[in-house]
Amino acid sequence: MRGGDMVGCGTEIAEERSRDVVVTEIKMHNNIPLRKHSWDPLSFKHCRFLIQSYLYFELISPVRGEPTQRQVLVGGGWWRWLAAVVVVGGGGWRLSEVDDGGGRRWMTVVVGGGLTVVVGGGWQWLAAVVVVRVSNTLSVAFNDDIIDCLFIETEGLPIPIYTAGDASFTKILQYPTHNLRFLSPSNPKPNLIVTPLNEDDVQTVRFCADSYGFRVKIRSGGHDYEGLSIVSDEAPYLILDMFNLRSVDVDVNEKTAWVQSGATLGELYYAIAEKSKTLAFPGGLCATVGVGGHLSGGGYGTLLRKYGLAADQVIDARIVNVHGTTLDRTLMGEDLFWAIRGGSAGGSFGVILAWKVKLVSVPRTVTVFSVGRTLEEGATELVHKWQYVADKFPKELFMRIAFHLTNSSKTGEKTVTAFFDTLYLGGADELVSLLEQRFPELGIQQKDCKEMSWIQSALYFGVRPYNGLNPLHDLLSRDEDKSTYKAKSDYVKEPISITGLKGIWKRLLEEEKPVMVFVPYGGIMDEISESEIPFPHRKGNKFMIQYLVYWNEKGVTQGAAHHMKWIRNLYAYMEQYVSKNPRTAYINYRDIDLGRYMNGTGSYSQGEAWGRKYFNGNFDRLVKVKSIVDPENFFRNEQSIPTLSES
């Protein structure tokens, strides 16, 4: 049974309130095997509801003189708000008939454990369950109810489900989670983790979660910076882990690929490399990032300036919507298709099952280097110059700067080192010649450069440790060093002064494990409209900043509070040097400091606080799409897109 089935079932219930329906026969069977019952959504033949003890009633009633069979499992399910989810104790049962004095007959079922249930009459099917007397054996079991629902809806073909009582629950919860900050005992834990095996399973999870009031957290690769794919301030909740849905189908002739949301970027790159040496995909550097979330928020890598974002390459998608229907681009329409490409990180519009993406052409040989310059070696002046040239380089050249603390080779004291990480779509001779003309101060020589294939460059930037001998299948590994960290982001439109840069160095030296990254824009990013997809950060942005701070303690500790305060102070200092009105941010570097909903409630004005920063003028269009496709806000998280009706 799918969500659309239940809508139809409820529709017919409402329509039949005006009809004379009398229960003429009740059959009851204890603990029979339950199977999904087929039904015709046009004639609305069957509706079924669930009780934990598997009590099963078959009601046969004449409607307008025509015998119509209804099969009902009393209690729970979609009617939980009317009759609660009841667990019936053991013991016998008996049946009696009651005339309400108005010509209608009610059937009273008395079962063991002191529970009396009245079926039929009055409100007909809508009021089929009325709990009259309940003993102290009555209980509510959310986990069992939804698990039963999942079992029934898959006709006994099990979806992998993990609950807190399972030996493997902790491993499944922790394995893909990248930020250890959200694995401390003080953080909320899901009631269960579901790992669907196919697309139908995703529909089933949506239906059962909706039926039993479960919040759904969607996890692709586990890299959400604020842990919103694994923690929730709403209960009960489950994690829908897309791990098993990770197939990649590459079409070299068409230069496209269908990739499921549970695949990692490394798995996508590997599949492309198996088919072609001259095709690539402009996704991120970290090989363990999940494709589902990456493209939902934009996604970028070393091909950013040549080809744009990962989301810019999406030409089709498959999504399970709030009604449990699977839609492709044609069925979802262009507004929803627009919204999910960069505007739905965290799943504001549904569950993305798979993306169809364009692949891009790359030469057989690319060149990479990563050279470090300390403050003593003139890093300040080099970084200042970089701001004027990096966004003006040819599109084929990507040069970012990553700032780390190192020990000075001269004094041995802690210093800031700027690492210039570079990819060039061409040979080393061309690159050295280009930089001699455009950025001679950096002093790059042939010996600094490494020529390789594009797929080897994916290993170079995305796999640690890299030693030059890493086999290609390292891209398939999901094992990685995990950390406890906090991140933030900014966009820069005008170069930061020398004084401003020195203020950054001073603050970096106050921390133990700080990182800052300057990511150059320009190139094709200047040519794509800011409204082409929800990601708005295009022309006029010289570079993006990512701030990170790492520490060793897990969870919320006194040490953690110190590091959080430090990065917030750095962010406050940078306000004078970055974009304004609004001060913009990158959704895939999610920052809960910008604002959040609490307990699933919030308003448009609250969402605007961070929505404008992430999406600028595209925020209003996202809200309109959300209000149409998910007006009840089923798909939500602490920073999701709001609806117009929320207050």
N, C-alpha and C positions, 0 to 999 in steps of 0.2 A: 504494500500500500504506500502511495506517495502523498506528498503534501497536496497535490492537486486533487487526489481522491478525497481527502478529508474535506476540502472546500466544497466539492460536489455533494458529499454526504451531508454536510451541515446545511447546504442550500436546500436540499430536499426536506430536511427536518423542518426548516422554517416554513417551507411551502405547505407542509402537511398539517400545520396547526389548525387549519380550518376544516379539516376532514374528520369524519366520525370513524375513529379507529378503536376497536375493542379487542382486547387480548382474549383469544378463545382457547389457546393451548400453550402450555409451557413444558418444555422438556429440559431436564437438567442432567448434566454429566459431570462427575467429579474427576479432575486431573486427567482429562483426555489430552493426547498430543495435539498441539495447535499448529495449524498451517495457514499460510496466507490464503485468503479466500478471494477468488477472482470475482470481479463485478463489472457491470456495464455502466460506465459513467453517464451514458445517455438516458438509461431508464432508471438509474439509481436503485438497483436491486438490493444491494447489501451494505450495511454499515456495521462496524465491529468496534468494540471498545474492550479495554483490558482490565482485569483484576489480577492481583498478584498470585492468588491461589489457583488460577486456571479454572474457575467456575464458568461454565458455559451454558448459556440459555439460547434455545431456538424458539423464536416467537413467530407464530403463524397468524396473520390477521387479515380479514377481508377488508379491502378498501374499495368502496363504491361497488360492492358486489363481486369484485375480482380477487381471488386469493393471491396474496403477495407475501413472499417469504422474507423475513428479516433475520439476520444472525447477529446477536449482540453479546459481547462479553461485558458483563455488568461492571461499572465503576472505572475510575482511572482514565488514562489516555487523554483524549481530547476533552473529556468531560470532567477532568480533575477539579475544575473550579466549581462544578455543581455538586459532586458527590464525594470528592477526595479520593485518594488512592487507598483502598482498604485491603488489609491482609486478614483473611478469614481463618480462624482456628479450625482444628479438625473436629470431627464429630458428625452426627447425622444431620438430616434435614427433613422438613416436612412442608407440604404445600396446602394452602387453604385459600378459599375464595371469599371476597368481601364485596358487598354491594354498597356503593356510596350513597344510595338513596336517590341518585339522579339518573338512574338508568345505565350507569357505567359500572363495570365489574373490575375489581383490582385483585391481583394475585399476590398473596403474601408468602414469601419464602423465609422460613426460619432455619438457620443453619447453626452448626456447632460454634461454641465460643460466645454465645449470647448475642449474636448479631441478627437483627431482623431487617429484611430488605423488602420494599414494596415495589412491584413492577407493573407498569401499564397504567391506562386511564388518565384522566385529568389532562396534563400537558403532553399526553401521548409519548412519543419517542424522546422529546426533549427532556421530560421529567421521568425517564424510565427508571432512574435509580433514586430512591429516597432512603437515607439511612435513618431508621427510627430509633433503634436502641443498640448501643455498642458497649461491649464489655472492655475491661482493661487489657484485653489481648489485642485490641486494634492498634496498628502501627503504620507508619509511613516509611517507605523504603525507596528513596529516589533512585539509587543506583540499580537496584534489582529491577525496578519498573522499566527504566530505559534500556537495560540490558535485555529484558524480555522482549521489549518492542523491537530492538535490533535483530533479535533471534527470529521473531515471527515474520518481520518484514523481509528478511532474506531467505525465508522458507527453510530455516535451519542450517543454511550454509553460512558458517560463522565468519563474521568480521573480527579480525584481531582486536581484542579489547583488554586493557590493562587497568586494574583498580589498585588502590593503595594496599590491599591485602595480598597482591601478587608479588612473588619474589622478584620479578623483572620490572616492576613498576618504576622503581627509582632509576634503574639503568635507562629505561626508555625515556623517562622524563629528562634526565641529565645529559644523555649522550649527545644530542645535537645542539644543546643550549650553549651558546657561545660566551655569554656574560655570566660569570659565577655570582654576580651580585643578586641574581634572582633565584638562586638555589639554596639560600639560607633557610633554616627552620622557621624563621619569622615570616617568610613569604607564603601567600596562599598556595595551596596545591589543588590540582584538578580532581574532581570526583573520579574521572576516568580518562584514559587516553585511547582514542580509536584510530586505527591505522587502516583505512579502506584499501581494498585490493583492486577495486575497479570503480568506474564512474557511477554505476548504480548504487554502490555502497555509500558514496557521498550524498546522493539523493536521500537514501535511507537515514543517514545520520542527521541530515537537516530536518527530516520529518519527525523523527523520534525526539530530537532535541527540542523542537518547537512544541511537540505534544506534551512534554514533561517539564517545560519551563527551564531548560538548560541553556546557559549562555555558551556559544561556540567560539573557541579561540583557534584560529587557523595557523598551522605551523608548516612552513616549507623547508627552510634550512636552519632555523633557530638563531638567526643573527639579528633579530629585532633589538635595537640598542637599548630600549626601555623594557624589554621582556614582555611586551604586550601579547606575544603569541603563546605565552605559558602561564602568566599570572592574571588574575582578575579580581576586582573588588565586588563582583557580583557572584552569588552562589545560588544554586549549584552551577558548575561549569565543567565543560569537557574540552580537551585538546583534540582537534581534528588534524592529525599528523599525516601529511601527504607523502611520507617517505616511500611507500610502495608504488606510488604513481610517478615513475621517473623515466619512462621510455623516451627515446629521442629517435626520430625518423628523419633522416637527411635526404633531400632530393637534390643531387648535384646539378642535374639538367635544369631544374627550375630555380636553383639557387635559393632554396628555402628549407626550413626544418620545422617539424611539429615537435615541441618539447613539452612534456608534462610538468606540472608545477613542482612536483617533489624532486625533480632532478636538480643537481648542483650545476653551477657554471662550469666546473671542471669536467663533469660528465658530458655537458653540451660541447665543450671544446674538443674533448676526446673523440666524440662521435663525428664531428666535422672533420677532424684530422684523419680519421680512418678512411674517409671518402675523397678528400681533396687536400692538396698542398697549397692551394692558392685561394681558398675560401676561409672566412673567419667570421666571428661575431663580435660586435663592439660592446661586450659586457664588462663586468668588473674584474679587478685584479685577484681578489680572494677566491680560490677555486672551490671552497666549501659553502659559499653563499647559495641559497636556494633560488631557483629561477622564478618561482611563483611570486615571492615578495620583491625580488630585485626589479623585475619589469613593472610590477604594480606601482612602484615608487619612482620610476625613471631608469636608474641604473647607468653607470658610466665606467669607462676604463681607458686604456691607452689609445684607443681609436676614437676618442671623444671628438677631437678637433677635425678629424677626417670625415666621420660618418654620423656623429651625434650620439644620442643616447641609445641604450638597449631598447627602450620603449618606442623610440622612433622607428624601429625596424618591424614592429608588430603589424601584421596584415590580416590576421584573423585570430579568434580565440574561442574557447569553449568554457562556459560558465554555468554553474548551477545557481539559479536565482532563488528568491525568497519563497517562491511557490514550488520549489523542488523540480523545476523544469530545466533541462539542459539546452542552452542556447548557443548558436554560433553567431558570427557577425551579422549575417542576414536576419536571423530571428531576433537578435537583441536590439537591432537598430543602431544608427550611427551615434546617437547621444550617449547611450550606455557604452558603446565601443570606445568612444572618445574618453569617457570617464575612467575606465579601468586601466588605460595606458598612462600610468604616472599619477593617478589620483585616488588609488584605492589601496595603498599600502596598509596591510592589516585587515583587508576584506570588508570595505564599507558597502559593497554592492552585491556580494555573493561569493561563491567559492570558485576561483579560477582553476579549471581542470588542466588546461593546456593552452599554449601559445603557438601560433604559426608565425615565424619570423623570417625576414629576408636575411640572407647571408651576404657578406660583402667581400670584395676582391682585395687580396693583398699580394705583394710580390713574393717570389720564392725566398728572397733574402731580405731580412730586416736587421737593423742594428740597434743594440742596447748598450747603455752604460749607466753606472751609478757611482758618482764621484762625490766625496765629502770635502767640505771646506769648513774649518773651524773659525771662530771669531778672530783668533790670532792670524789666520790665513786670509783675512779679508772677507769673511762671509757677509758682514753687514753691507758692504758696498756691492757685492755680487747679487745679493737678494734685492737690493734697491734697484739695480739695473735690470734684473730679471723681470720686474714688474712692468717695465716699459717695452720689453721685447717678446715675452713668452706668448702673449695673445696675438702677436703680429707675425710670428713664425709661419712658414708654409704649413698647410693643413697636415702634411705628412709627418710633422715633428710634434711630439708631445714631450714636454719637460716639466715635471712637477718638482717641488721641493718638500722634503720631509725633514723636520727638525727634531733632533734627539740630543740627549745629554751624553757626552763622552768625556774621557780624561784627556787633557791636553798632552800632546806628545812633547811639548816643550817644558811645561811646568808640572805636569802630572795632576793639575787641579781640574775640577769639573768645569766643563765649558759647553757651549752650544755648538753643535755641528750641523750644517745644512747639507743634506744629501740631495744631489740633483739626479733624479731618476728619469731616464730618457728612453723613448722608443722612436725610431725613425724608420719609415717605410722606404727603405733603400739601403745601399751599401755604405760601408764605413768611410770610404773616400769622399763620397758626396756629403756625408754628415759633417766630417771634419772641415771640409771646405766651406760649408754653409755657416758653421759656427765661427769660423775665422772671420767671416764677414759680419755676422749679426751679433755675436756675443764673444768677442775675442778674449774678454777679461776672464772667462772661465778657464781658458787654457787647455781645452780638450785636444788630445793627441790620438793618433791611430792606436797606440797601445792601450788606451782607456776603453776602446770599443770592442764589442763582441758581435760578430755576424752570426746569424742563426735563422731558422724558420720562424714563422709567426707562432706556431704551436709551441716551439721551444721557448719563445718569449713569454708565453702564458705560464710555463713552468718557472722561468726566471723571476717573474714578478709575483706569482701566485702560490708557490710551494716553498715551504721552509722545513728544514734547511735546504738551500739550493747549492749544489756543488759542481754543476756542469755535467754530471753524469746521471742525473735523475732520469729514470725510465718514464715513458709517456704515461704509463698507468698510475703514476703518482697523482695524476689529476683526478683519479677516481676515488682516492682515499678521502674519507670523511673524518679521519683522525686529525686533530690539530691541538696545539697548545691553547688552553682556555685561560681567560683572564677575568679579573674583576676591574671594571672600568666605568667611567662616565664620559659621554661625548656631547659635543655641541657643534654648531656650524654657523657660518656667515658667508656673505657675498661682498666682494670689494669692487667698487666702481672707479676709484681713483687710487693711484699709488700711495702707499704708506710712507711717510717721511722717515728719514734716518733716525730722527728723535723717537718716532713711534716704534721703529724696529728695536731700538735699544731698550725701550720700555718693555717690549715683549721678552727680550733676552733676560732682563732683570727678573721678570716673573717666572720664566721657565726655570731659572736657576734656584728658585725657592722651593721647587718640588723635587720629588725623587724620580718619578717615571712619567714625565710629561711628554707629549708628542703633539706637534702641530704639522699640518700638511697644507701647502698651497697648491691648488689644482688649476692649471691654466685653462681659460676659455678661449673665445675667438674662433677662427676657422669657420666651419659650417654652422657652429652654434650661433653665430651672428646672422646667419641667413634664414634660420627657421623661426617662424612667428611664435611669439610667446603664448599664443592661444591654439597652436596646432594640436597640442595635447595639454593636459592639465599642468605639467611641469612648465613653469613660466620663466625660468632664469636663463635668458638668452642674450640678445644683443645688449651691450652696455655693461655687462659684467666682465671685468678683467680676469678675476679668478675667484675660486671658492676656498674657504678656509674650513678645515676640520680640526677641532680641538679634542684632545683625548688626555685623560689622566688614568694611570694604572696603579693599583695597589695590591697587596698580598692578602689582606683580610677578606673573608667572605661576608656578604650580607651587611646589615646595618650595625656598625661599630663606631666607637669614638674615632678611630683612625679613618674610617670611611667618611665621617662627617667632616673631618679636616680636609680631605682631598676634594670632597664636593664643594666645600667653601672656596678652596683655591681656584677651581676651574670656573666657578661663578664670578669670582673676583676678576679673573683674567678676561672673561666674557664682558664684564662691565667696563673694564679698561678699554676694550676694543671698540666700544660703541662709537667713539668719535671717528673711527677710521673705516667704518663699513657702511653698507646700504642703510637707507633711512626711509621711513614713511611708505611702506613698512620696513622694518629691519628683517630681511628675508632669511630663510633657512631651508635646508634640504630635507624632505620628508623621510628619506631612507637613513638619514642620521637623526632619527627621532629624538626629540628633546622634551621630556615631560615638564621641564621647568617653564615652558611656554604656556602651559595651562592644560587642564584635563577635565573630563567629566567624572563625576563621583557616583558610584552605585547605579550606573546605567542611565542616569538622568542628566539632562543638560539642555541648554537653549542654543538657539542660533547665535545669539550674541556671545555666548561662551565659546562656541566653536570658532567664531570669527577671530578670537584672540590668537589662535595658532594657525587657523585656516588661511588667513591673509598672508602670514609669514611663509607658509609652505607653498601656497598657490596663487598669491597675489590676486589679480582680477578674475582668475579662473574659479575662485572659490564659489561665487554665486551660481555659476553654471553647474558646478558639482552638486551644490545643495538642491538645485531644481531637479537634476537627474535622480538624486537620492530620494527626493520626495515622491517621485513618480514610481520608481522601481521597488522601493522598500519603505513605504510610508509609515509602517509601524516600527521601523528601526530595529529589525531583528538582527541584522548584521552590524554589530557595533563593537567598539572598544573605547578605551579611555581618551583616544584622540581621533575618532572616526568622523566622517562627514555627517553633520546633523541634517534633520529635515526641517522644512519650513514650519511644520506644525508644532515643533518642540518649543516649550516655553519654560 
